[in-house]
Amino acid sequence: MPPLRIGGRTVNLEVVGLLSALAGVAFDQASKIAMLYGFHFVDRPGVHVPVTPFFDLVMVWNHGISYGLFQADGLAGTVLLTAFSLTAMAVLTWWLMGADRRILALGLGLIIGGALGNVIDRILYGAVADFFYLHAFGRGWYVFNIADVAIGIGVLALLVDAFGTNDGKVPKREPENRSI
């Protein structure tokens, strides 16, 4: 597959990853601002608004990580989870800088952006704001936000990269042979 070109310029995979991280955190924070302040969910913890038979808007402050695991109600727990997230983001960014496939760069960027969106919440509010609740046939899924969606899609992209074909590998540029 040829290198990614936008407007006649070749785009590095690092840029692809960083742009996907930026998109993930921007959509996440925009949705949280809309839900918290546009719909005033910040003033109504526990609010529950049915939207469809299988989707509700709710207001949940998550003091843990995904699925509500590792609840950290105090300052020390919040600092520990924030430090862990920042460390994971640093490792993923280091991995991104060596990415040689688009789907790998995209996936890493989405995970980084989603993690950053949740870190921003922890810093601003001491917990992560979650709003979206899917349920059907008497069963419910956990409450999540756009950052969680970005992380999930990013993990899926990493799985596709790991178990898919190598067709997405960007070829390394060979040095030109300048013999006289």
N, C-alpha and C positions, 0 to 999 in steps of 0.2 A: 504494500500500500504506500503510495507516495506521501511525502511529508504534508502536513496540513498547511494550506495556503489561504490567507485572507487578504483580499485587496492586493494580490500580487506579491505579498510578502510571506515568507515561511515563518510559521509560528512554532516556537519551541514547545515541547510537551510540558515543561515546567509552567509556561504561561497558561496552557490549557488547564492544568491542574489548579493553578492559583485563581484563574477566572471562575472555575467551577466552585472553588471554595468561597470566593466573593459572592457568587450568585446564591449559594446555599445560605450563607449567613445573612445576606440582604433580604431574601424572601422570608427567612425565618423571623428576623427582627421586625420586618414590615407587618407580617401577619400577627405578631405578638402585640405590636403597638395598636393595630386595628382592633384586636380582640380586647386587650386590656383597657384601652382608653376610648376607642371608637364605640365599642359596645358596652363599655363601663364594667367589664368583668372584674377589673381590679378591685372594685368596691363591692363585689358580690361573690365572695368565695362560695363554692358549692352550687352555683347556678347551673341549671340543667335546661337546655332548650332543644326539644326534638326538632329535627330538620327533615328527616325522612324516616321510614320505618326501620332503617338499619344504621342511621347516622345521627348523632346528637352533638351539640356544642355544650361543653361543660367547662367549669373552671376548677382546676386542680393545681395545687402547688406541690411539686414533686421534690422532696428533700433527698432523694436517693438517685440511683441511675436508672437505666431502662427497666421497665416492668416494676418500678418501685423497689428494686433491690438495694441493699446497703443504705437504708435510711439514715440520714445524718442531720438531725434536728438542730444541733448546736453549732457554734462558730467553728470549733475545732474540726468537726466532720465536714462542714462546708469548705473550709480551707483545704483539708485533705483531698476531697473530691475535685476541687478546682486545681490543685497542684498535680493530681494524677492526670486530669484531662489535659492540662498544659504540657505535661511530659509526653503524653501520647501524641499530642498534636506536633510536638517537636520531632519525635521519631518518625511520624508519618510524613512530615515535611522533608526530612532528610531522605526518606525513601522516594518521595516525589521527585526530588532533584536528580535522581538517577533513573527515572522511569524511561523506558524505551518503547512503550506501547500506549496508544491513545486511551484505550479503555482503562488501563492501569492508572494513568494520570488523572483521568476523569473521576474514577472511583476514589482515589486517594484525596483528591480535591473536595469531593462531596463530603467525605467523612470528616476532613479537617474543618470545612465550613459548618457542618452540623454541630461538631464538638464546640467550635468557637461560639456558635449561637447559644448553646446551653451554658457555656462558661460566662458569657455576658449576663445571662439571667442570674446565675449564682452570685456574681459580683454585685449586680444592681439590686436584687431582691432577696438573696440568701437561699433561693430555691428556683427550680425551673418551672416556667408556666406551661402547662399542658391544657389543650382545649378539645381535641378531636376524639370522639368515642364511636367506634364501630361495634355493632352487635347484630345478631340474627339468631333466630330459633332458640331463644332463651340463653344464648351464650354471648359473652361480651369479650372484646379485646381490650387491651390496656389503653389508657388515655395517652395521647401523644401529641406532638407538635411538628412543624415543618422541619426543624432540625433533625428530629428522629427519622423523618421520611428521607432526608438527604443522607443520613448515615446508613439507613437500610438500603437505599439504591446504590450507595457507594460500596457497601459490602457485597451486594449482588454483582456489581461490576468487577470487584476483585475475584469473586468466584468464577465468573465467566472468563476472566483473564487467566486464572490458574488452571481451569479445566477445559477451556476452549482451544481453538487453533492458534497458531502463531502468526496468522495472516496480518494481524494488526501491528506487527513490529515495524517500527520506522527504520529504514535502512540507514546505516552509518555512511557518511559521505567518504568516499575513497579519495585519497590524495591523487592529484593529477600527475601523470608521468610526463615530465618535461625533459625528455632526452633530446639532445641536439643532433 
